[in-house]
Amino acid sequence: MYHAQRPVHTPVLLDEVVAWLQLRQDGLYVDGTIGLGGHAEAILDGSGPNGHLIGFEWDRNAAALAIDRLSRFGDRVQVVQTSYVNLVSELARLGVQGIDGLVVDLGVSSLQLDSPERGFSFQLDGALDMRMDQRNPQTAAALVARLSEGQLADVFYHFGEERQARRIARFLVQARQKEPITTTARLAAIVAEAIPKRYHPLKVHVATKVFQALRIAVNTELVNLADLLAGAPEVLRKGARICVITFHSLEDRMVKRAFADNPAYRVLTRHPVEVSRAEVERNPRSRSAKLRVAARV
């Protein structure tokens, strides 16, 4: 069991998610990314006294903290330690016939960002890991060591929308020939060296897109999201709502397209719901979050 002190956790777009779900006091809800339990707690409070929630979380440390946070709800909550990509099959295994709402928050949690050993952030030096599920044998360091220059460039371009992808890949291959790239600080330094100063962004770290791309590749995030969006209508009851919070344009476009193209969905948000200025001031990490909502036809 994970016994570390619970990190400060501020769920993104919390009031908006609760409002769009239209909670019922006897409803059954699923949090596909329970994280540290912020959205789940609000859903359980709002659907009390008889509402139930099933949470999915593939990070075992986060799952343990969520279980502790939600213990006051007793048997109204159940946490399944697996990725939301297995949501349909796991609900079938649990005998669930249909659910009244689904929320998925695709952001990286504070627990992950603030733990250097997890390797998600260039702000803290640590092992170049980036695995959401530490049972996954493939780390970011292993990808950087194994992929060819062309493959690395493709990862950075397609998963990070990084315009300097080929130049960065070339610098990484040259650097790893001298010494393996195994830490977040070294990766960030190589990226900063590869990109000419005139192309350094003003408001975000120069390595942001590279870190995003590697994280997506390590955790097959876009494949998982596509599978979830295709499979969710199988478990949503008629009229049930699906709320998806994204943090970058790749995810947002996928959600927008899936909701529009799948006849099982009725789009409820023509434009994504964005965080308010007040929320950004309280929680700067929320600034790029967008919420899209659809209902099961």
ABEGO torsion letter per residue (X at the ends): XBABBBBBBBBBGAAAAAAAAGBBAABBBBBABAEAGAAAAAAAAAAOAABBBBBBBABAAAAAAAAAAAAAAEAABBBBBBBAAAAAAAAAAAGBABBAEBBBBABBBAAAAABAAAGABAABBBBBBGBABAABABBAAAAAAABBAAAAAAAAAAAAGBAAAAAAAAAAAAAAAABBBABAAAAAAAAAAABBAAABBAABBAAAAAAAAAAAAAAGAAAAAAAAAAAAAAABBBGBBBBBBBABAAAAAAAAAAAAABAABBBABABBBBBBAAAAAABAAAAABBBBBBBBX
